[in-house]
Amino acid sequence: MNKKKQVLQAVAGILCLLGGGLIALYPTHRYAERRFVTDAASCRVDLVMVSRADLLSSPETGSVVLFHGLAANKMTMRYLAQALAELGLRVFVPDFPGHGLSPGPFTPDQAESCSSSLLRGLAARGMIIPDRTILAGHSMGGAVALRLADKFRPAGVIAISPAPMVAAHGVNPENLLYKTLPLLVPNTRILVGQFEPKGLVDNAADLALSSPYSWVKYSVVPWNSHVSVLFSPTIAREAQDWAARVLSLPNAASLPNRSALLGCLLGLVGIVLIAGPFLHEMIGNKPQTDLDPAGTVPRLRAALEVALFGIFVVHLLHYWQPLRALRLFEGAYLASFFLIVGLGLTLLHLRVAREGFQTRPGLALGAVVAGFLLQGLIMAWLGLTATEDWLDLPRLERFPLFLLAAFLFFYGMEVLAGPVVNGRKRFLIWVGFIVLSWLSLSAAVLYLHSGEILLVLLSPYFALEFILTGLGVQLVRRQSGSPTVAALFGAILLTGFCLVLFPLS
């Protein structure tokens, strides 16, 4: 990339960031947000109250307590919270333990008990009135709302894609967060997306049919997935209609603007555009001498090794997880997988790996600085526009150990992928190795019953993460000629992504 193209690309990236920021922040003036930190039994819960800035709201008008899903946080529920606030309601959105800004540890039972304590505390302080309050939630949060309703006796419930709570319709017992069915209360609305996992849809339908109350309604919303329901105007309108009906409120509410999502995506495109010229400056514009292509591993053999190592490691992890001490809910399992697979592949090709490990300290330092700066920019952007993905102190304490595992994994992939001769072909091969590894993890969930269901549910996020990180790794490898530098850069980005995604346990 010549200097002129680098400058133009960087300018385009900056313009995307500025435009994305304006688009994302424009609709926020319509809503008021107040943050609270409260002690709920043994939990310290961070929550936000969302309301219309131009409407007077009170507990007598009505309230909603809105629970997010597993590996999410309160900011991911912003669109639904704003939709319900359009009715003049006060919407309380807490972070579950170990999620967002609430400290851990997280377990499903802890999330339920802390949420129960939170509801009692809000009611005791007069911030909500039970019979003027709706419990709502998505995925795990939907299950929590359903489970707490029989004890709290709210005015109604809105459960969006509630997590299955019984082993039926292909859902295995080890994948259940909760293993007992709740008693549904009147005025319960259950919504699921058309393209959700079949086990979730069918279990939700069975749950609705089990209720003796006529005011329990179940619907499948077309053209929605487990994630898109959070930003679906159809889901938002259904939630508004149900809340207005249950609380006897007039319903002339409009829907919130979804420009924040568009702004977030535009900004991410800007960061990708900026990353190329930035890495050229940090690593250098003159490609370094790479490993001798004759010392690389044949592609078919490399693919077989990745597949066989993955299968072996998921069997081993059934009995032993070396990084269990990380205390990340299902993230320690993934880190252990990275560690053993990376170490095994590196030792299997020790001669090539040893040659590739030699690199100039300045290049490694540049990769470290570039990795942390890009990671900080991405997290700051997501925190501003979409989600509270911050590396707080408890997560930073886990960073070195996870970084070691991610580095060994990426180093093994770099050794097998070999030098950058044909950039496009090499990138596809690198991605292919990652896919083979992930298929092993998915097979462990589906056939070995590992119970690490989060790895399957989060596969689309990891796919995007690996593709974008892989592009950066490819560029760093081409510019530095060093698998060590490339693996170190990729490991920093992957570690930050995983530490903010998996709940603290």
N, C-alpha and C positions, 0 to 999 in steps of 0.2 A: 504494500500500500504506500503510494507516494505521499509526500507531505501535504499537497493540496487536497487530496482525497481525505486524508486524516482530519484536516481542519474542517472540511465541509461536513464530514460525518459527525464530528464532535459538536459543531454548531447545530446540526439537525437534532442531535440528542438533547442538547440544552433546550432548544425550542419545544421539543416534545415534553420535557419535564415542566417547563413553565406553563405550557398550555394545559397539560394534565393537572397541574396544581390549581389553576384557575377553574377548570371544569369541576374538579372534585370538591373544592371548598365552597363554590358558589351557593349550593342549596343549604349549607349548614346554618345560615343565619335564621332560617325559618324555625329551628328547633333549639330549645335550651337543654343543656346537659349539666347535671350536678353529680359530682363524684363523691361517694361515701366509702369509708373503710370501717367495717364493723366486726365485732367479735361475735361469732355464732357458735356457742358451745366451745369446742376445742379448735374451731376454725377461725381464721382471720379472712374475711371475705371482702374483696374489692368489688363495688358495684356502682353503676351509673343510673341516674333517673333521667329519662327522656320525656320531654313534654313540648307542646307547641309554645313557642315564645310569646305569641300574641293572644293566648287563651288562658283564662284563669282555671286552674285545675285544683281538685281537692280530693281527699279520700272518699267523700260522699258522692262525687261524680263517678268515680270508679278508678280502679288501678289494674295493672297487669304485671305479673312477675314472669319474666321471660327467660328460660334456661337454654343455654347453648349446648352443642353436641360435644362428643369426645374429640380431643385434639383441636378444639376451636376456642373462642373466647367471646367476651361480650361484644366486642366491636364487629364481629362477623354477623351479629344479629341486628345491626343498626337499621337496615332497610325495613325489616319487620317491625322493629321498635318504633320507627318513625311513622309507619303506616297505622299502627294502633294509637299513637299519639295524636294523629289527625282527628280522632274522635273526641279529643279533649281529655283523654286518659293520661294518667301518670304511669310510665312504663319503667319498671325496675329490672335491670339486666345485670345479674351477678356473674363473676368469674367463679367457676368451680375450683376447688382446691387443686393446686398444681397447674392451673391454667391461667393464662393471661397474667394479671398482676396479683393474683391470690397465691400465697405460698402453699407448698405441699405439706404433707404427702397426699397424693391422690390414690384412692381406690373407689370403685363404684359405690360401695356401701358408705364410705366417707362422704362422697358427693351427696348422697341422699340424706344422710343424717344432718350434714351441715346446712343443706337447703331447708330441711324441716325446722331447724333452729333459727335460720334466717327469717322464715315466714312468721314464726312466733314472735321474734324480736321486732319485726316491722309492725305487726299487729299491736304488740304491747306499747310501742311508741306512738301509736295512732297514725302511722304513716300509711297503713292500709286497713280497710275494713273487710273481713273475710267474705261476707255476703255481697260485697261490692267489688270483689277482686276476681280476676280470671288468672288461672295458672296456664302458662303456655310454654312450649319448648320444642326443640328440634332434635331428632335422633335420640341420643342418650338423654338430652334434656326433655324430650317428649315423654320418654319412659318415666323420668323423675316426676314430671308434672302429673302424670296419671297415677303414680304410686302415692304421691302425697295428698291427692285430692280427697280420698276417703277420710283422712285424718284432719285435714284443714277445713274441709267443707266449703270450698269457694263457690262463687256464683256460677262458674263454668270452667271448662278446660278446652284448650286448643292444642292438640298433639300432632305435630307435623313430622311425618316419617319416624314414628317412635321405634326405638330399638326393640327387636324381638325379645320376649321374656319367657319363651317356652321352646323346647327343642322339637320343632315340627317343620314340615315343608322344606326339608333339606338343611335346616339350621342345626348345627351340632351343639351339644351341651357346653363344650369348652369355649365356644365363641360367644356365649351369653354373658352380658354384664350383670343381668338380674335373672333369677331363675324361678321366681314366683309371679303369678299373675295378680295384678291389682284389681280391686273392686271399683268398677266404673261408677261415677256419680252422674246424676242428670246433667243435661246441658254440656255433654262432652262431644267435641268435634275432632274427628281423626281424618287427616289428609295425608295422602302419599302420592308420589310422582309415578308416572307411567313407566319410566325407565329405571326404576329402583330395583335392587335385587329381589328376585321372586320370593325368597323366604321372608323378607321384610314385609312385602305387600300382602302376602297370604296370611301371615301371622297377625298383621294389623286388622285384616278383614275378620279373622276368627275372633279376635278380641272384641271388636264391635258387636258381633253377633252374640257374644256371650252375655251381653248386658240385657237385663229385663226392662230397661227404661226406653221409652219411645223417643226421648230426646237425646239419644246417642246416635250421631250421624257419621257415616264413613263415606269417603269419596276418593276416587283415583283421578288425579289432575293430569290431563294429557300433556305430552311433550315436556315433561320435567324429570330431572334426575335427582339424586340424593343431595347434590350441592346446589343445583339451579333453583330448588324450591326456596332457598333463602333470598333470592332476588326476583322471584316470580310475581308479576302483577296479579296473576290469577289467585295465587296463594294469599297474597296480601289482601286482596279484595274479599276473599272468603273469610279471612280472619277478622276483617273489619265488620262484615255482615253479621258474623256470629257474635262478636263482642257487643255490637249495638243491639242485637236481638235479646241477648241474655240480660244486659244491663238496662234495657228499655231506654235506649238513647236514640235521638234522631241521627240518621246516617246519610249525610250529604258530604261525607269526607272524600277528599281527593286522595290520590296516591302520591307517595313521595317521588321525587325526581331520582332517577337511577344514574345520573351523570357522574356520581362519585365512582362507580364501577368503571365507567368509560375513562374517566380521568386517571384512575389507578393503572389501567392497562396501557394507556398512552404513555404514562410516565415510565412504566417498565420497558416499553419499547425504546424510550429515550436512554435509559440506563444501558440497555444492550448496545445501542449505537455508540454511546460514550466509551464503553468498555474496550472496544477495539483500539482506538487511538491511545487510550490511557495505558493499556498493556504494552503497546509499542514503545511508549515513552519510559515505562518502568523497567521493562525487560531489555529493551534495546531494539534498534531497527535493523541490525545486521545479524542474520541467522548464524548461530554458532555451529561448529562441527558436531554432527550427531553420531550415534553408534553406527558401526559398519552394518549395512543391511544384511550382509552374509551371516551375521551373528544373531539374527532374529529367528523366532519360532515359526514353523510352517502354520498357516492359518487354520487348516482343518485340525491339526493336532492341538493348537491352542484352544479352539472352540470345544473340543472334546475334554480337554483338561478343565476348562472353566465349568462345564456342565457336570463332570464327574466330581470335582471338588465341591461344587455347590450341593450336590446330592449327599455326599459324605458328611459335609458340615451340618446340614439340617438334621441328619440322623444323630450326629454327635451332640448337638445342642439340646436334643431331647433329654439328655442326661446331665449335661454340664455346660454352664454359661460362664466363661471366664470373666466377663465384664458385668456380672450381675450387680456389682458394687456401684455402678453408675446410677442406679435407682431412677431409671427412666421407664415409664410404663410402656412396655413392649419395645422401647428404644434400646435397652440394654441387650436384648436378643439380637437386634439388627447390628449393633456395634460389635458383638461377639462374632457374628457372621462375617463382617468386614475383616476383623482381626485375623481369624483363622484362615479364611480364603486367601487374603492377601499374603499372609506369612507363608502359607503352603505353596502358592504359585511362585513366590520369590525364591524360596529355598529350592524348588524344583529346577529353577533356571538360575542357579546361583552365579555361574560365570558371567552370563549376560547382565544379570542384576548388579553384580559387583562393578562391572565396567560402567554401567549407567549411573551408579551412585556417586561417581566422581564429578564434581561440579565446582564452579567458582563461587565463593561465599557471597560475592556481590549479587549474583543472579538469584541465589536463594533468598537473600534479604529483599530484593526487589519483588519477588513473588509473594513473600510474606506481607510486605507493606501493601502491595496491590490487592491481595486477597482480603485483608482486613478492611481496607478503605472501601472496596466494592461492596463487601458484606455490610458495612455500616451504612452505606448509601441506600442499599436495597431495604434494609430494616427500617431506616428512617422514613423512606418513602411509604412503605407498607403501613408503618405506624401512623403516618399522617393521613392516609387515604383509605385503608382497608382493614387492618387488623393490628392488634397489639403484639407484634412479634419483636420483643426486646430481649437481649441477652443480659438479664439481671445477674446479681451476684451468685445466687444458687446455680444458675445455669453456667456461668463462667467457671465455677469451681469444677464442673464436669468437662470443660472444654479440652484440657490437655489429653485426658485419657481417650476421649472420643476421637480427637484429632489423630492420635497415634493409630487407632484402628482404621480410620478413613484414609490416612496416608498409605498404610500398607496395602489396603485394597486398591487404591488408585495406582500405586507403584506396580503392583502385580499386573494390572490392566495395561499400563504403559510398557512394561517389559514384553508382554505378549503382542501388543499392537505394533511395536517396532518403530523405527524412525519415520518421519514424515517424508514420504516419497511422492505419493499421490494423496493429497490432502483430503479430498472428498471420499475416496475409497477407504482411507484409514479411519476417518471419522465414523463411517458406517460400520466398519469392523469393530471399532471401540464400542459403539452403541450396541452392537450385536452381543458383545461379551457381557455388557451390563444386563441386557434382556435375559440372557441365559442364566445369569446369577439370580435375577428377580424371579424367574420361573421356578427356580429351586425353592425360594422362600414361599411362593404361592402354593407350590405342591405340598410343602410342609403343613400349610394351613388346611388345604383341601383334602389331603390323603393321609398325612401323618398325624393330623389333629393336634397341631402344636398350640392352637389357641391364640396365635398372634394375628388375629383378624384385622387389626389396624393396618398391617402392612399391605393387605389386599385392598382395604377401603381407601387407603391413601395412595394407591398406585398411580392415579392420574397426576397427582402433585409431584410424586417422585419422578415420573416420566418427564415432566416439564423441567424439573430441577436438573436431572441428569443431561438432558439435551442442551440446556443453556450452559451448565457448568462444563460439559464436554466441549462445546465450542471454544470456551475460554482456555481449557486445558490444551486443546489442539493448537491454539495460537501461541500459547506460552511454550509448548514443546517445539514448535517450528522456530520460534525466535531464540530460544535458549539452547536447543539441542540436547536438553537434559531431562530424562524421565523423572529425576528427583525434583527438579524445580516445578515441572508440570504437575506432578502428583501432590506436591506441597500446596500449590495454589488451589487445586481442585478440592483437596481435603479441608482447607479452611472454609470454603463456601459450603461444602456438604455438611460439615460439623455445625456451623451456625444454623443452617436450615433444620437439621434434625433436632438440635437442642431447643429451638423455639416451637417445634411441632409436637414433640412427644411430651405428655404431662409428666411433671415431677412426682415420683412415687417414693 
